[in-house]
Each structure stands twice: as C-alpha cells, then as structure tokens.
C-alpha cells in the first residue's frame, strides 16, 4: 500500500517502477487534482483497475459522470470498513467480467 497527499506525490508514485497498481481509493478532491484526472493519469499504460472515489455527497451529476468512467465507483462518506470491503468485492466480481481486475 502507498499513500500520497498531493498532486506531486501522486504523480511521483505513478512514475516509479515497482509493483503494479491494483486499486486506487481516493477522495473526489485532492489538492491540485481531482479523482477523475488521477484515474486517467494512473491508467496511461492502458492498465484497467478499479478506482473508488470517496465523497461527502453523491449528486445526480456525479452519478452521471461516473457512469462514463470504466472501472470506477463512488462511496459516500462516512462509511465503515465493512461497506468498503463489500464495494471492493462487488467491483472484483463485475469488473473481472469487463477486463478490469483487482
């Protein structure tokens, strides 16, 4: 597991050679970046893995935007570990069918 707190750290981690990314759990808004930009940058090598975006409010606009993002899901804060695990398991089942793996 790796963590980053801003755009510079995120891009630095993405560019480092090492273990492949299996899942990104991010807030919708990151300093100097948003979750959709992060997902696009992380998937530059055509790697398809789940991105879970945390937010305090899931608006109709956000629900619509997420429908056009492959391998991406929303989770509303606050949430418990059990809910996060269920979401990850659900992503694993549905995305393996669509060539998106954990």
C-alpha positions as CSV (number, residue, x, y, z in Angstrom):
1,X,0.0,0.0,0.0
2,X,1.2,3.5,-0.8
3,X,-0.2,6.9,0.1
4,X,0.1,10.4,-1.3
5,X,-1.3,13.7,-0.1
6,X,-1.0,15.9,-3.2
7,X,-0.6,16.0,-7.0
8,X,3.2,15.9,-6.9
9,X,3.4,12.9,-4.6
10,X,0.7,11.1,-6.7
11,X,2.5,11.6,-10.0
12,X,5.8,10.7,-8.5
13,X,4.4,7.4,-7.2
14,X,2.8,6.6,-10.5
15,X,6.0,7.1,-12.4
16,X,8.1,5.0,-10.0
17,X,8.8,1.4,-11.2
18,X,7.6,-1.2,-8.9
19,X,4.6,-3.2,-8.1
20,X,1.5,-2.7,-10.3
21,X,-1.4,-0.8,-9.0
22,X,-4.4,-3.0,-8.1
23,X,-6.8,-0.4,-6.7
24,X,-7.0,3.3,-6.1
25,X,-9.0,4.7,-3.2
26,X,-9.1,8.4,-3.4
27,X,-11.1,11.4,-2.3
28,X,-13.0,13.2,-5.0
29,X,-10.9,16.4,-4.4
30,X,-7.2,16.1,-4.0
31,X,-5.1,19.3,-3.6
32,X,-4.4,20.5,-7.2
33,X,-6.1,17.5,-8.7
34,X,-9.4,15.6,-8.8
35,X,-10.1,11.9,-8.8
36,X,-11.0,11.7,-12.5
37,X,-7.7,13.2,-13.5
38,X,-5.9,10.9,-11.2
39,X,-7.7,7.8,-12.7
40,X,-6.8,9.0,-16.2
41,X,-3.1,9.6,-15.3
42,X,-2.8,6.3,-13.5
43,X,-4.3,4.3,-16.4
44,X,-1.9,5.8,-19.0
45,X,-0.4,2.4,-19.8
46,X,-3.9,1.0,-20.6
47,X,-4.0,-0.7,-17.3
48,X,-7.5,-1.2,-16.1
49,X,-8.0,-1.4,-12.4
50,X,-10.8,-0.2,-10.0
51,X,-10.8,3.4,-8.7
52,X,-13.1,4.1,-5.7
53,X,-13.9,7.7,-5.2
54,X,-14.9,8.9,-1.7
55,X,-17.1,11.9,-1.4
56,X,-19.4,13.5,1.2
57,X,-22.3,13.9,-1.3
58,X,-23.1,11.9,-4.4
59,X,-25.0,14.3,-6.7
60,X,-27.0,13.3,-9.7
61,X,-24.3,15.0,-11.9
62,X,-21.6,12.9,-10.2
63,X,-23.6,9.7,-10.7
64,X,-23.9,10.5,-14.3
65,X,-20.2,11.3,-14.7
66,X,-19.3,8.0,-13.0
67,X,-21.3,6.0,-15.5
68,X,-18.9,7.1,-18.2
69,X,-15.8,6.0,-16.3
70,X,-14.7,2.4,-16.7
71,X,-13.8,0.5,-13.5
72,X,-14.8,3.4,-11.2
73,X,-17.2,3.5,-8.3
74,X,-18.4,6.0,-5.7
75,X,-18.6,5.6,-1.9
76,X,-20.3,8.2,0.3
77,X,-18.5,9.4,3.5
78,X,-18.7,8.5,6.2
79,X,-18.6,4.8,5.6
80,X,-17.4,1.8,7.6
81,X,-14.8,-0.8,6.7
82,X,-17.5,-3.4,6.0
83,X,-19.1,-1.2,3.4
84,X,-15.8,-0.6,1.7
85,X,-15.0,-4.3,1.6
86,X,-18.4,-5.0,0.1
87,X,-17.8,-2.4,-2.6
88,X,-14.3,-3.8,-3.4
89,X,-15.7,-7.4,-3.6
90,X,-18.5,-6.2,-5.9
91,X,-16.0,-4.4,-8.1
92,X,-13.9,-7.5,-8.3
93,X,-16.9,-9.6,-9.5
94,X,-18.3,-7.1,-12.0
95,X,-15.0,-5.8,-13.4
96,X,-13.4,-9.2,-13.9
97,X,-16.2,-9.7,-16.4
98,X,-15.2,-6.5,-18.2
99,X,-11.4,-7.0,-18.2
100,X,-10.9,-4.9,-15.1
101,X,-9.2,-6.7,-12.4
102,X,-8.2,-6.3,-8.8
